Amino acid sequence: MGFALGLPLRAAQGEAADIDQPTTVAVCELHVWPAGAVRSTYNGWFHGGIVDGAIQGRDGYRKLPESILSTEAQAKILRGQDLAAILQLPDYAVVVHDYPLPSRAIRTTAGRLLPASPPCYAELVTDDVFYQEDVFAGQYLKAIFRFRQFDGSDALTRSFGTYQQHKLEQFPPREPEQLDAALDEFRLAYDKTVNGFGEALNRPPKKNKK
């Protein structure tokens, strides 16, 4: 009788021990950085390719409004998006940083941009945001993004970078009263390029033609 009663007791003790043991859940983090100030390029009939000519108001370039899309505005847009869903990173906690990374760090850091980060870790960096004007193609917002993912070590498991662009119809404004609508369009265009990058990141690879 006593022996028979001992079996369920040990089983119950084992269950209690299992319940009391702490469970460790791996936390995955996606760290996101905005870019610095918007830059500009222009291609026309008589000149082109000069970077920031419109930003600086150089001769032959139409001066652009101030604070087109500040770093702060970019960070606000990024925080308003479901970036984990856009990049197809379920269960990732998203951390959007307030300040851009130095260009040199973005381009030359071989390992993680944040050394003290969890084993399950990914990075999304807006490298640059450009206003691009082309006499043939029109006006565009162009953003360059870089994505990297690390799963458990300092070795990269996935890396992808490309640009996304979005056509502009109202920017730059021609009249002062058009400024607000033009700036809203520019900010919405940045929002759309983030979504476009997520689609490009997870697009199935093209099959080789036989």
C-alpha positions, -999 to 999 in steps of 0.1 A, spaced: 0 0 0 28 24 10 48 16 -21 18 23 -44 12 56 -28 49 66 -32 47 67 -70 22 95 -74 40 114 -47 73 113 -66 55 123 -98 38 152 -81 72 163 -67 87 161 -102 59 182 -116 65 208 -89 102 209 -96 95 215 -133 71 243 -125 96 260 -101 124 260 -126 129 294 -143 122 295 -180 146 315 -202 130 331 -232 154 343 -259 147 380 -266 152 391 -302 158 428 -309 156 449 -341 176 481 -338 167 509 -362 185 541 -371 173 571 -391 195 590 -415 209 625 -411 198 655 -431 182 650 -465 206 654 -495 199 663 -531 210 654 -566 200 668 -600 203 657 -636 194 682 -663 202 694 -698 232 716 -689 244 703 -656 239 675 -632 252 651 -606 262 678 -581 253 665 -547 234 690 -524 232 717 -550 195 723 -542 200 719 -505 227 746 -506 209 768 -531 238 769 -555 236 787 -588 213 769 -612 195 750 -585 161 758 -570 166 762 -532 147 736 -512 128 743 -480 145 740 -446 141 708 -425 125 687 -453 127 655 -433 147 659 -401 163 629 -383 136 635 -356 109 633 -382 123 601 -396 125 585 -362 88 595 -355 78 578 -388 98 547 -380 82 544 -346 48 547 -361 53 516 -383 51 479 -374 87 473 -385 88 438 -372 59 429 -395 73 449 -424 106 430 -422 89 397 -414 107 394 -380 79 381 -357 85 384 -320 113 409 -324 113 439 -300 119 471 -320 142 498 -307 143 530 -328 173 552 -321 171 590 -320 203 598 -338 219 586 -371 251 565 -371 283 579 -386 286 571 -423 320 554 -417 305 531 -390 277 520 -413 300 511 -441 330 497 -423 317 479 -392 321 442 -399 303 429 -368 273 442 -349 268 480 -347 258 474 -311 283 450 -295 263 447 -263 232 433 -280 213 401 -274 223 370 -294 192 372 -315 196 406 -331 190 426 -364 197 460 -377 180 484 -401 198 515 -410 186 544 -432 219 552 -448 208 583 -468 177 601 -479 179 620 -512 157 644 -531 164 635 -567 153 658 -595 157 646 -631 146 667 -661 135 635 -678 120 614 -650 107 640 -626 112 643 -588 117 614 -564 125 607 -528 152 581 -528 163 563 -496 192 538 -491 186 511 -465 209 485 -450 197 454 -431 218 428 -412 208 399 -390 227 379 -364 214 347 -349 234 337 -318 269 349 -328 288 377 -343 287 361 -377 262 375 -401 233 352 -411 217 377 -435 227 410 -451 208 431 -476 210 466 -489 193 486 -516 176 518 -524 139 525 -527 124 555 -544 90 571 -545 76 596 -571 69 631 -559 41 652 -574 38 682 -550 74 685 -538 92 709 -541 65 736 -536 63 763 -562 43 787 -539 45 794 -502 10 781 -495 19 748 -510 47 741 -485 27 721 -459 12 697 -485 46 693 -502 63 684 -469 36 660 -460 41 643 -494 78 640 -488 73 624 -453 47 600 -467 71 590 -494 97 581 -468 71 560 -450 64 541 -483 101 535 -491 104 517 -457 76 494 -467 91 489 -501 124 479 -486 106 453 -465 90 438 -496 124 438 -514 141 422 -484 117 392 -483 111 389 -521 118 353 -532 150 350 -553 145 349 -590 147 314 -606 174 309 -631 161 304 -666 170 270 -681 
